Amino acid sequence: MSANKKLGLRYGIKKSDELWRRALKVIATGTQTFSRSPGVFPDGAAPKYVIRQKGSHVWDVDGNEFIDMVMGCGPTTLGHNYEPINEAIKKQMDKGILFSLLNPLEVEVAEKLVECIPCAEMLKFSKNGSDVCAAAVRLARAVTGKEMILCYGYHGFQDWYIGSTDRNAGVPKCVRELTKSFRYNDISGLSKMFEQYHGRVAAVIMEPVIAEKPKDDFLNKVKALAHENGALLIFDEMISGFRFRMGGAQEFFNVVPDLATFGKGITNGMPLGVIAGKRKYMKNFDKAFLSSTYAPEALTLAAASAVIDFYKENDVIAKLWEKGEYLEKGLRAIIDRHGVGKNVSLAGYPVRLMVNTHDSNGIHNLNLATLYQQEMFKEGILCFAGVLMLSYSHSREDLDCFIDSFDKACVVIKNAVESGDDIAKFLRCKPGSPVFKGLRERNAVSN
Ligand SMILES: Cc1ncc(COP(=O)(O)O)c(C=O)c1O
């Protein structure tokens, strides 16, 4: 039972499990988002369905309350159900949702984003990250006349990217062969790929930072290498945008790409994808096609406008860093105190902190990851075994509760490892199942 008596699995997960049984009959794969599904969260030791959220807390269908460290898979940077943003959405609802002609909010939000994203001289909207990443790749191919793409990180479900993962069913072989992934901080590896695909690379697309911090000026070197080879550099700032800085990791590291994709974070949960970049490239959207009925949907744009204003007026970025630094300091002290560093470690920057669970050789261990989550859920923390999604709404009390829960989880992990028994024996749930095989091991995915 959690130290905070309100939190944790107090009422069981019966209703969650019943809904899941029904879902499996009528929803293919049971879920709309793999990152929200049982397997990513410990099946049997975590709720599956949430019905109410406020600030940094969520309530599941069985009535259990948790501190949320997932925040809608990242987008909810201010907090759930956040009043000033809700107000903006409600006000817009009275004026209209989807207009028959262009709507002024498109211009207003575009101007505000161009002002805060370094590479953005122009932009276009869409409804999600997958689509704008696909649009960026299409644009780079249109601009360069080349076809190969080199990537690092996760970039959504479209053929060009998903064909390069183990979930590539249905993607034609000829498409799969056009995307290759590279390792972070391995500039000579990337350089060799440029040699191997000489004259054929249209773009390097990458999350500018996930778990590893850039070493030895890596990002500038990637940019130089791409440009020497006539390729564009695209930063996928879906998670880093509106977290590292409003203008993303490109602003934080001062490395400006040719194109960038944004989304999560700009709207506090409403569905938006943004492709932004230099005018000389963006104007090629007159031939590289990107158009969608719902792209200018006005509730989302009203939310975006309100979020941007709120960030500026309340110095949200500084607060996210402060909270992240406090959390990181607390967690590091616990890892040291229990001497569990061989099995539990932190990576990344405070605003995108990752909890890694691994064997003593540093190899990701799925059972340890599941054990960690099992114990955190017991204490009332909804979290990935990976990235911690902080929001402006997380209070000092929330962070202290997380740190306290982490402390207890580390004790369980330490005892389990020291027992010498199979870690699976300590699980009261099914072992976890990652969305992709191999990506976590290469630090190329967040959960
Ligand atoms: C870095 C990154 N790029 C692209 C995407 C795909 O975005 P969406 O799920 O909105 O299509 C995600 C989603 O998690 C992401 O984290």
The ligand as an SDF file (V2000), in Angstrom:
LIG
                    3D

 16 16  0  0  0  0  0  0  0  0999 V2000
    9.5730   11.5210  -31.5100 C   0  0  0  0  0  0  0  0  0  0  0  0
    8.2520   11.1110  -32.0740 C   0  0  0  0  0  0  0  0  0  0  0  0
    8.0160   11.2620  -33.3920 N   0  0  0  0  0  0  0  0  0  0  0  0
    6.8570   10.9090  -33.9520 C   0  0  0  0  0  0  0  0  0  0  0  0
    5.8430   10.3700  -33.1910 C   0  0  0  0  0  0  0  0  0  0  0  0
    4.5530    9.9650  -33.8300 C   0  0  0  0  0  0  0  0  0  0  0  0
    3.5450   10.8270  -33.4170 O   0  0  0  0  0  0  0  0  0  0  0  0
    2.0040   10.3680  -33.4560 P   0  0  0  0  0  0  0  0  0  0  0  0
    1.8690    9.2370  -32.5010 O   0  0  0  0  0  0  0  0  0  0  0  0
    1.2920   11.6170  -33.0350 O   0  0  0  0  0  0  0  0  0  0  0  0
    1.6880   10.0010  -34.8570 O   0  0  0  0  0  0  0  0  0  0  0  0
    6.0260   10.2000  -31.8170 C   0  0  0  0  0  0  0  0  0  0  0  0
    4.9790    9.6130  -30.9890 C   0  0  0  0  0  0  0  0  0  0  0  0
    5.1880    9.1330  -29.9080 O   0  0  0  0  0  0  0  0  0  0  0  0
    7.2640   10.5810  -31.2380 C   0  0  0  0  0  0  0  0  0  0  0  0
    7.5070   10.4220  -29.9320 O   0  0  0  0  0  0  0  0  0  0  0  0
  1  2  1  0
  2  3  1  0
  2 15  2  0
  3  4  2  0
  4  5  1  0
  5  6  1  0
  5 12  2  0
  6  7  1  0
  7  8  1  0
  8  9  2  0
  8 10  1  0
  8 11  1  0
 12 13  1  0
 12 15  1  0
 13 14  2  0
 15 16  1  0
M  END
$$$$
